[in-house]
Amino acid sequence: MKKTVLLSLALALIVTSAVLLAAVNVTGDWEMTAKMRNGNERKSVITFTQDGEKLTVKTTGRNGEEITGTGTVKGDDIEWSITRSGPQGEFTITYKGKVDGDKMSGTSQFGDRPGMEWSAVRKAK
């Protein structure tokens, strides 16, 4: 009897955890702040569209050009990549982080350069 109760409680905890992790939805506009290597901060708005674990990402570059990318959300882990063009050709930036309600944060990486920290807050509707 005791084993049955403990097993039932453990199963309930697992199911509840799975539901809570699956409930993360980042769809919408987020105000993102990236800490640049020179110490400055760069703010931008990034729009996520989530379909299950798949993400579509849109933002605007410094010159007003649209930048798109794709990524995933698995539990509270988020990752996406965008490809940009620069004077030395195309390069891809990958962002990895954690979602915590209406906030997220992590690091970005491109090539073998040191990663940069970023954070984002969901914009009010």
DSSP file (Angstrom, degrees, kcal/mol; ACC not computed):
  #  RESIDUE AA STRUCTURE BP1 BP2  ACC     N-H-->O    O-->H-N    N-H-->O    O-->H-N    TCO  KAPPA ALPHA  PHI   PSI    X-CA   Y-CA   Z-CA
    1    1 A M     >        0   0    0      0, 0.0     4,-2.0     0, 0.0     5,-0.2   0.000 360.0 360.0 360.0 -45.6    0.0    0.0    0.0
    2    2 A K  H  >  +     0   0    0      1,-0.2     4,-2.3     2,-0.2     5,-0.2   0.890 360.0  51.1 -62.3 -40.3    2.8    2.4    1.0
    3    3 A K  H  > S+     0   0    0      1,-0.2     4,-2.7     2,-0.2    -1,-0.2   0.880 108.0  53.0 -64.8 -37.9    4.6    1.7   -2.3
    4    4 A T  H  > S+     0   0    0      2,-0.2     4,-2.4     1,-0.2    -1,-0.2   0.909 110.1  47.1 -64.9 -42.3    1.5    2.3   -4.3
    5    5 A V  H  X S+     0   0    0     -4,-2.0     4,-2.5     2,-0.2    -2,-0.2   0.931 114.1  47.1 -65.3 -45.9    1.0    5.8   -2.7
    6    6 A L  H  X S+     0   0    0     -4,-2.3     4,-2.5     1,-0.2    -2,-0.2   0.907 112.8  49.5 -62.9 -42.0    4.6    6.7   -3.2
    7    7 A L  H  X S+     0   0    0     -4,-2.7     4,-2.4     2,-0.2    -1,-0.2   0.907 111.2  49.8 -63.3 -41.9    4.6    5.5   -6.8
    8    8 A S  H  X S+     0   0    0     -4,-2.4     4,-2.4     2,-0.2    -2,-0.2   0.908 111.7  48.1 -63.5 -42.6    1.4    7.5   -7.4
    9    9 A L  H  X S+     0   0    0     -4,-2.5     4,-2.2     2,-0.2    -2,-0.2   0.913 111.8  49.6 -64.4 -42.5    2.9   10.7   -5.9
   10   10 A A  H  X S+     0   0    0     -4,-2.5     4,-2.2     2,-0.2    -2,-0.2   0.916 111.7  48.5 -62.5 -43.3    6.1   10.3   -8.0
   11   11 A L  H  X S+     0   0    0     -4,-2.4     4,-2.6     1,-0.2     5,-0.2   0.909 110.4  51.4 -63.6 -42.6    4.0    9.8  -11.2
   12   12 A A  H  X S+     0   0    0     -4,-2.4     4,-2.5     1,-0.2    -1,-0.2   0.893 109.9  50.0 -61.6 -40.0    1.9   12.9  -10.4
   13   13 A L  H  X S+     0   0    0     -4,-2.2     4,-2.5     2,-0.2    -1,-0.2   0.906 110.9  48.9 -65.0 -42.4    5.1   14.9   -9.8
   14   14 A I  H  X S+     0   0    0     -4,-2.2     4,-2.4     2,-0.2    -2,-0.2   0.928 113.1  46.6 -63.3 -45.8    6.6   13.8  -13.1
   15   15 A V  H  X S+     0   0    0     -4,-2.6     4,-2.3     2,-0.2    -2,-0.2   0.919 113.1  49.4 -64.1 -43.8    3.4   14.6  -15.0
   16   16 A T  H  X S+     0   0    0     -4,-2.5     4,-2.5     1,-0.2    -2,-0.2   0.916 111.3  49.5 -61.8 -43.7    3.0   18.0  -13.4
   17   17 A S  H  X S+     0   0    0     -4,-2.5     4,-2.5     1,-0.2    -1,-0.2   0.914 110.4  50.4 -61.4 -43.4    6.7   18.8  -14.2
   18   18 A A  H  X S+     0   0    0     -4,-2.4     4,-2.2     1,-0.2    -1,-0.2   0.901 111.0  48.8 -62.7 -41.3    6.2   17.8  -17.8
   19   19 A V  H  X S+     0   0    0     -4,-2.3     4,-1.1     2,-0.2    -2,-0.2   0.923 112.0  48.6 -65.0 -44.4    3.1   20.0  -18.1
   20   20 A L  H  < S+     0   0    0     -4,-2.5     3,-0.3     1,-0.2     4,-0.2   0.904 112.8  47.5 -63.3 -41.2    4.9   23.0  -16.5
   21   21 A L  H >< S+     0   0    0     -4,-2.5     3,-1.1     1,-0.2    -1,-0.2   0.885 111.4  50.4 -67.5 -37.8    7.9   22.6  -18.8
   22   22 A A  H 3< S+     0   0    0     -4,-2.2    -1,-0.2     1,-0.2    -2,-0.2   0.705  96.9  72.4 -71.5 -18.6    5.7   22.3  -21.9
   23   23 A A  T 3<  +     0   0    0     -4,-1.1     2,-0.3    -3,-0.3    -1,-0.2   0.557  66.4 115.5 -76.6  -8.0    3.8   25.4  -20.9
   24   24 A V    <   +     0   0    0     -3,-1.1     2,-0.4    -4,-0.2    51,-0.1  -0.470  39.0 172.3 -65.0 124.2    6.7   27.7  -21.8
   25   25 A N        +     0   0    0     -2,-0.3    -2,-0.0    76,-0.1    -3,-0.0  -0.949  18.0 178.5-138.0 116.2    5.6   29.9  -24.7
   26   26 A V        +     0   0    0     -2,-0.4    22,-0.4     2,-0.0    -1,-0.1   0.317  31.5 141.0 -99.6   7.3    7.8   32.8  -25.9
   27   27 A T        +     0   0    0     20,-0.1     2,-0.3    23,-0.1    22,-0.2  -0.254  47.5  45.1 -53.7 130.8    5.6   34.0  -28.8
   28   28 A G  E    S-A   48   0A   0     20,-2.7    20,-2.6     2,-0.0     2,-0.4  -0.801  95.5 -39.0 131.9-171.4    5.6   37.7  -28.9
   29   29 A D  E     -A   47   0A   0     -2,-0.3    94,-2.7    18,-0.2     2,-0.4  -0.741  49.0-171.0 -95.3 137.7    7.9   40.8  -28.8
   30   30 A W  E     -AB  46 122A   0     16,-2.5    16,-2.7    -2,-0.4     2,-0.7  -0.983  22.8-133.0-128.9 138.5   10.8   40.9  -26.4
   31   31 A E  E     -AB  45 121A   0     90,-3.0    90,-2.0    -2,-0.4     2,-0.4  -0.837  32.8-162.8 -89.5 115.8   13.1   43.8  -25.6
   32   32 A M  E     -AB  44 120A   0     12,-3.4    12,-2.2    -2,-0.7     2,-0.5  -0.828  13.4-164.9-108.1 138.9   16.6   42.4  -25.7
   33   33 A T  E     -AB  43 119A   0     86,-3.2    86,-2.0    -2,-0.4     2,-0.5  -0.985   6.6-167.3-121.8 121.5   19.8   43.8  -24.3
   34   34 A A  E     -AB  42 118A   0      8,-2.7     8,-2.5    -2,-0.5     2,-0.8  -0.916  17.4-137.4-109.4 133.1   23.2   42.5  -25.4
   35   35 A K  E     -A   41   0A   0     82,-2.8    82,-0.4    -2,-0.5     6,-0.2  -0.803  25.6-145.0 -89.6 113.1   26.3   43.4  -23.6
   36   36 A M    >   -     0   0    0      4,-3.1     3,-1.8    -2,-0.8    81,-0.1  -0.293  21.9-110.6 -76.3 161.2   28.9   44.1  -26.2
   37   37 A R  T 3  S+     0   0    0      1,-0.3    -1,-0.1     2,-0.1    -2,-0.0   0.777 117.7  59.3 -63.4 -26.3   32.6   43.2  -25.8
   38   38 A N  T 3  S-     0   0    0      2,-0.1    -1,-0.3     1,-0.1     3,-0.1   0.418 122.7-104.2 -84.0   3.8   33.5   46.9  -25.5
   39   39 A G  S <  S+     0   0    0     -3,-1.8    -2,-0.1     1,-0.3    -1,-0.1   0.201  83.3 122.7  95.7 -15.9   31.2   47.2  -22.4
   40   40 A N        -     0   0    0     -5,-0.1    -4,-3.1     1,-0.0     2,-0.4  -0.323  56.7-129.8 -73.9 161.5   28.4   49.0  -24.3
   41   41 A E  E     -A   35   0A   0     -6,-0.2     2,-0.5    -3,-0.1    -6,-0.2  -0.909  12.7-157.1-112.2 143.4   24.9   47.7  -24.4
   42   42 A R  E     -A   34   0A   0     -8,-2.5    -8,-2.7    -2,-0.4     2,-0.4  -0.983   8.8-159.2-120.9 124.0   22.8   47.3  -27.5
   43   43 A K  E     +A   33   0A   0     -2,-0.5     2,-0.3   -10,-0.2   -10,-0.2  -0.800  20.1 156.0-103.0 143.5   19.0   47.1  -27.3
   44   44 A S  E     -A   32   0A   0    -12,-2.2   -12,-3.4    -2,-0.4     2,-0.5  -0.969  39.3-114.4-154.0 165.7   16.7   45.7  -29.9
   45   45 A V  E     -A   31   0A   0     -2,-0.3    15,-0.5   -14,-0.2     2,-0.4  -0.924  29.3-169.9-106.7 131.5   13.3   44.2  -30.2
   46   46 A I  E     -AC  30  59A   0    -16,-2.7   -16,-2.5    -2,-0.5     2,-0.5  -0.976   8.7-150.9-123.4 135.6   13.1   40.5  -31.2
   47   47 A T  E     -AC  29  58A   0     11,-3.2    11,-2.1    -2,-0.4     2,-0.4  -0.918  10.5-165.3-110.6 125.3    9.9   38.7  -32.2
   48   48 A F  E     -AC  28  57A   0    -20,-2.6   -20,-2.7    -2,-0.5     2,-0.5  -0.880   8.6-168.3-107.9 140.3    9.4   35.0  -31.5
   49   49 A T  E     - C   0  56A   0      7,-2.2     7,-2.1    -2,-0.4     2,-0.4  -0.989  16.2-161.6-123.1 119.6    6.8   32.8  -33.1
   50   50 A Q  E     + C   0  55A   0     -2,-0.5     2,-0.4     5,-0.2     5,-0.2  -0.865  18.9 177.6-109.9 133.8    6.6   29.4  -31.4
   51   51 A D  E >  S- C   0  54A   0      3,-2.7     3,-1.9    -2,-0.4     2,-0.4  -0.869  72.6 -55.5-129.7  96.3    5.0   26.3  -32.7
   52   52 A G  T 3  S-     0   0    0     -2,-0.4    20,-0.0     1,-0.3    21,-0.0  -0.593 121.9 -20.0  67.6-122.8    5.6   23.5  -30.2
   53   53 A E  T 3  S+     0   0    0     -2,-0.4    20,-2.2    -3,-0.1    -1,-0.3   0.545 119.3  98.9 -91.1  -8.6    9.3   23.4  -29.7
   54   54 A K  E <   -CD  51  72A   0     -3,-1.9    -3,-2.7    18,-0.2     2,-0.4  -0.590  55.0-162.2 -87.3 141.1   10.1   25.2  -33.0
   55   55 A L  E     -CD  50  71A   0     16,-2.5    16,-1.7    -2,-0.3     2,-0.4  -0.935  13.3-162.6-120.6 143.0   10.9   28.9  -33.1
   56   56 A T  E     -CD  49  70A   0     -7,-2.1    -7,-2.2    -2,-0.4     2,-0.4  -0.987  20.9-159.9-116.1 136.3   10.9   31.5  -35.9
   57   57 A V  E     +CD  48  69A   0     12,-2.7    12,-2.0    -2,-0.4     2,-0.4  -0.937  13.4 179.2-123.8 136.9   12.8   34.7  -35.0
   58   58 A K  E     +CD  47  68A   0    -11,-2.1   -11,-3.2    -2,-0.4     2,-0.3  -0.999  12.4 149.5-135.2 139.8   12.6   38.2  -36.5
   59   59 A T  E     -CD  46  67A   0      8,-2.3     8,-3.1    -2,-0.4     2,-0.4  -0.912  39.1-110.5-151.4 178.2   14.5   41.3  -35.6
   60   60 A T  E     - D   0  66A   0    -15,-0.5     6,-0.2    -2,-0.3   -15,-0.1  -0.961  26.0-134.8-120.6 135.0   15.8   44.4  -37.3
   61   61 A G    >   -     0   0    0      4,-3.3     3,-1.9    -2,-0.4     6,-0.0  -0.166  37.4 -90.5 -77.3 176.5   19.5   45.2  -37.9
   62   62 A R  T 3  S+     0   0    0      1,-0.3    -1,-0.1     2,-0.1    -2,-0.0   0.793 128.0  48.8 -59.2 -30.8   21.2   48.5  -37.3
   63   63 A N  T 3  S-     0   0    0      2,-0.1    -1,-0.3     0, 0.0    -2,-0.0   0.225 124.6 -99.4 -97.4  14.6   20.4   49.7  -40.9
   64   64 A G  S <  S+     0   0    0     -3,-1.9     2,-0.2     1,-0.3    -2,-0.1   0.468  75.2 144.5  86.0   1.5   16.7   48.7  -40.7
   65   65 A E        -     0   0    0      1,-0.1    -4,-3.3    -5,-0.1     2,-0.3  -0.487  53.8-113.4 -76.1 144.7   17.2   45.4  -42.5
   66   66 A E  E     -D   60   0A   0     -6,-0.2     2,-0.4    -2,-0.2    -6,-0.2  -0.606  30.0-164.5 -77.7 134.2   15.0   42.5  -41.4
   67   67 A I  E     -D   59   0A   0     -8,-3.1    -8,-2.3    -2,-0.3     2,-0.3  -0.981   8.0-173.7-120.5 129.7   16.9   39.6  -39.9
   68   68 A T  E     +D   58   0A   0     -2,-0.4    15,-0.8    15,-0.3     2,-0.3  -0.835   9.4 158.3-122.3 160.4   15.3   36.2  -39.5
   69   69 A G  E     -DE  57  82A   0    -12,-2.0   -12,-2.7    -2,-0.3     2,-0.3  -0.947  26.1-125.3-162.4-179.0   16.3   32.9  -37.9
   70   70 A T  E     +DE  56  81A   0     11,-1.2    11,-2.4    -2,-0.3     2,-0.3  -0.914  31.6 142.7-135.8 162.3   15.1   29.7  -36.4
   71   71 A G  E     -DE  55  80A   0    -16,-1.7   -16,-2.5    -2,-0.3     2,-0.3  -0.918  33.1-100.7-171.5-162.5   15.5   27.9  -33.1
   72   72 A T  E     -DE  54  79A   0      7,-2.9     7,-2.3    -2,-0.3     2,-0.4  -0.966   5.1-152.4-142.6 155.9   13.9   25.7  -30.4
   73   73 A V  E     + E   0  78A   0    -20,-2.2     2,-0.5    -2,-0.3     5,-0.2  -0.988  18.9 174.7-126.7 120.4   12.4   25.9  -27.0
   74   74 A K  E >   - E   0  77A   0      3,-2.6     3,-2.2    -2,-0.4     2,-0.3  -0.938  66.9 -46.8-129.4 108.7   12.8   22.7  -24.9
   75   75 A G  T 3  S-     0   0    0     -2,-0.5   -51,-0.1     1,-0.3   -57,-0.0  -0.562 123.4 -26.6  64.6-126.2   11.5   23.1  -21.4
   76   76 A D  T 3  S+     0   0    0     -2,-0.3    23,-2.8    -3,-0.1     2,-0.4   0.311 117.0 105.5-100.7   8.6   13.0   26.3  -20.2
   77   77 A D  E <   -EF  74  98A   0     -3,-2.2    -3,-2.6    21,-0.2     2,-0.4  -0.749  49.5-173.1 -88.3 132.5   16.0   26.1  -22.6
   78   78 A I  E     +EF  73  97A   0     19,-2.4    19,-2.5    -2,-0.4     2,-0.3  -0.971   8.7 169.3-125.8 142.4   15.9   28.4  -25.6
   79   79 A E  E     +EF  72  96A   0     -7,-2.3    -7,-2.9    -2,-0.4     2,-0.3  -0.973   3.5 160.4-150.7 135.7   18.3   28.5  -28.6
   80   80 A W  E     -EF  71  95A   0     15,-2.0    15,-3.4    -2,-0.3     2,-0.4  -0.986  19.6-149.4-151.2 159.9   18.2   30.2  -31.9
   81   81 A S  E     -EF  70  94A   0    -11,-2.4   -11,-1.2    -2,-0.3     2,-0.3  -0.977   7.1-170.7-131.6 144.4   20.5   31.3  -34.7
   82   82 A I  E     -EF  69  93A   0     11,-2.1    11,-2.7    -2,-0.4     2,-0.5  -0.963  14.9-142.0-128.3 150.2   20.5   34.2  -37.1
   83   83 A T  E     - F   0  92A   0    -15,-0.8     2,-0.3    -2,-0.3   -15,-0.3  -0.955  23.3-179.2-114.2 130.6   22.7   34.7  -40.1
   84   84 A R  E     - F   0  91A   0      7,-3.1     7,-2.6    -2,-0.5     2,-0.4  -0.831  22.7-126.4-124.9 162.2   23.9   38.3  -40.9
   85   85 A S  E     + F   0  90A   0     -2,-0.3     5,-0.2     5,-0.2    -2,-0.0  -0.907  32.5 166.4-109.5 138.9   26.1   39.9  -43.6
   86   86 A G  E >   - F   0  89A   0      3,-1.8     3,-2.1    -2,-0.4     0, 0.0  -0.768  55.0 -79.3-136.8-177.1   29.1   42.0  -42.7
   87   87 A P  T 3  S+     0   0    0      0, 0.0     3,-0.1     0, 0.0    -2,-0.0   0.779 131.0  46.3 -58.5 -27.1   32.1   43.5  -44.5
   88   88 A Q  T 3  S-     0   0    0      1,-0.4     2,-0.2     3,-0.0    -3,-0.0   0.200 123.6 -96.0-102.6  16.5   33.9   40.1  -44.3
   89   89 A G  E <   -F   86   0A   0     -3,-2.1    -3,-1.8     2,-0.0    -1,-0.4  -0.577  66.8 -18.9 106.6-168.8   30.9   38.1  -45.5
   90   90 A E  E     +F   85   0A   0     -5,-0.2     2,-0.3    -2,-0.2    -5,-0.2  -0.447  56.2 178.4 -77.8 148.2   28.1   36.2  -43.8
   91   91 A F  E     -F   84   0A   0     -7,-2.6    -7,-3.1    -2,-0.1     2,-0.4  -0.989  20.3-134.6-146.6 152.2   28.3   35.0  -40.2
   92   92 A T  E     -F   83   0A   0     -2,-0.3     2,-0.5    -9,-0.2    19,-0.4  -0.907  10.8-160.1-111.8 134.1   26.0   33.1  -37.9
   93   93 A I  E     -F   82   0A   0    -11,-2.7   -11,-2.1    -2,-0.4     2,-0.5  -0.954   7.7-158.7-110.8 129.3   25.2   34.1  -34.3
   94   94 A T  E     -FG  81 109A   0     15,-2.8    15,-2.2    -2,-0.5     2,-0.4  -0.935   2.9-160.2-111.3 129.7   23.8   31.4  -31.9
   95   95 A Y  E     +FG  80 108A   0    -15,-3.4   -15,-2.0    -2,-0.5     2,-0.4  -0.910  10.6 179.5-109.1 132.0   21.9   32.5  -28.8
   96   96 A K  E     +FG  79 107A   0     11,-2.7    11,-2.2    -2,-0.4     2,-0.3  -0.993  20.3 119.7-131.5 140.1   21.4   30.0  -25.9
   97   97 A G  E     -FG  78 106A   0    -19,-2.5   -19,-2.4    -2,-0.4     2,-0.4  -0.945  50.9 -84.5-170.9-166.9   19.7   30.7  -22.7
   98   98 A K  E     -FG  77 105A   0      7,-2.5     7,-1.7    -2,-0.3     2,-0.4  -0.952  27.5-138.9-124.5 141.3   16.9   30.0  -20.1
   99   99 A V  E     + G   0 104A   0    -23,-2.8     2,-0.3    -2,-0.4     5,-0.3  -0.851  18.1 179.2 -99.9 134.6   13.4   31.3  -20.0
  100  100 A D  E >   - G   0 103A   0      3,-3.6     3,-1.1    -2,-0.4     2,-0.4  -0.750  59.9 -71.9-135.6  86.5   11.9   32.3  -16.7
  101  101 A G  T 3  S-     0   0    0     -2,-0.3   -76,-0.1     1,-0.2    -1,-0.1  -0.507 118.5  -5.5  66.0-118.4    8.4   33.6  -17.2
  102  102 A D  T 3  S+     0   0    0     -2,-0.4    20,-2.5    -3,-0.1     2,-0.3   0.109 129.4  69.4 -96.8  21.0    8.5   37.0  -18.9
  103  103 A K  E <   +GH 100 121A   0     -3,-1.1    -3,-3.6    18,-0.2     2,-0.3  -0.950  53.6 174.5-132.9 154.7   12.3   37.1  -18.7
  104  104 A M  E     +GH  99 120A   0     16,-2.0    16,-2.7    -2,-0.3     2,-0.3  -0.978   2.4 175.1-152.3 157.6   15.1   35.2  -20.4
  105  105 A S  E     +GH  98 119A   0     -7,-1.7    -7,-2.5    -2,-0.3     2,-0.3  -0.987  15.7 119.0-159.4 160.9   18.9   35.4  -20.4
  106  106 A G  E     -GH  97 118A   0     12,-2.3    12,-2.3    -2,-0.3     2,-0.3  -0.931  51.2 -65.7 175.6-150.8   22.0   33.6  -21.8
  107  107 A T  E     -GH  96 117A   0    -11,-2.2   -11,-2.7    -2,-0.3     2,-0.3  -0.927  28.7-144.8-130.5 155.3   25.0   34.0  -24.0
  108  108 A S  E     -GH  95 116A   0      8,-2.8     8,-1.6    -2,-0.3     2,-0.4  -0.871  15.7-169.2-117.1 155.5   25.5   34.4  -27.7
  109  109 A Q  E     +G   94   0A   0    -15,-2.2   -15,-2.8    -2,-0.3     2,-0.4  -0.999  11.4 178.5-144.7 135.6   28.4   33.0  -29.7
  110  110 A F    >   -     0   0    0     -2,-0.4     3,-1.5     3,-0.3   -17,-0.1  -0.960  62.6 -37.8-140.7 130.8   29.7   33.5  -33.2
  111  111 A G  T 3  S-     0   0    0    -19,-0.4    -1,-0.0    -2,-0.4   -20,-0.0  -0.295 111.4 -38.9  59.5-144.3   32.7   31.7  -34.6
  112  112 A D  T 3  S+     0   0    0     -3,-0.1    -1,-0.2     2,-0.0     3,-0.1   0.217 103.9 119.8 -99.5  15.1   35.5   31.2  -32.1
  113  113 A R  S <  S-     0   0    0     -3,-1.5    -3,-0.3     1,-0.1     2,-0.0  -0.430  77.4 -88.7 -75.1 153.8   35.0   34.7  -30.5
  114  114 A P        -     0   0    0      0, 0.0    -1,-0.1     0, 0.0    -4,-0.1  -0.341  51.4-106.9 -60.9 143.2   34.2   34.9  -26.8
  115  115 A G        -     0   0    0     -6,-0.1     2,-0.3    -3,-0.1    -6,-0.2  -0.258  26.8-136.8 -70.4 158.8   30.5   34.8  -26.1
  116  116 A M  E     - H   0 108A   0     -8,-1.6    -8,-2.8   -79,-0.0     2,-0.2  -0.896  16.4-119.1-115.5 147.3   28.4   37.8  -25.1
  117  117 A E  E     + H   0 107A   0    -82,-0.4   -82,-2.8    -2,-0.3     2,-0.3  -0.593  33.8 178.8 -82.1 146.2   25.8   38.0  -22.4
  118  118 A W  E     -BH  34 106A   0    -12,-2.3   -12,-2.3   -84,-0.2     2,-0.3  -0.970  10.8-173.0-141.6 157.9   22.2   38.9  -23.3
  119  119 A S  E     -BH  33 105A   0    -86,-2.0   -86,-3.2    -2,-0.3     2,-0.3  -0.972   5.5-165.2-145.3 157.7   18.9   39.3  -21.5
  120  120 A A  E     -BH  32 104A   0    -16,-2.7   -16,-2.0    -2,-0.3     2,-0.4  -0.997   7.7-158.9-147.7 148.8   15.3   39.9  -22.7
  121  121 A V  E     -BH  31 103A   0    -90,-2.0   -90,-3.0    -2,-0.3   -18,-0.2  -0.993  32.5-110.3-128.2 134.1   12.0   41.0  -21.2
  122  122 A R  E     -B   30   0A   0    -20,-2.5   -92,-0.3    -2,-0.4     2,-0.2  -0.424  35.6-124.3 -63.8 132.5    8.7   40.3  -22.8
  123  123 A K        -     0   0    0    -94,-2.7   -94,-0.2    -2,-0.1    -1,-0.1  -0.546  28.3-104.4 -77.3 143.2    7.1   43.6  -24.0
  124  124 A A              0   0    0     -2,-0.2    -1,-0.1     1,-0.1   -95,-0.0  -0.365 360.0 360.0 -64.3 145.8    3.6   44.4  -22.7
  125  125 A K              0   0    0     -3,-0.1    -1,-0.1    -2,-0.0    -2,-0.0   0.468 360.0 360.0 -78.0 360.0    0.9   43.8  -25.3
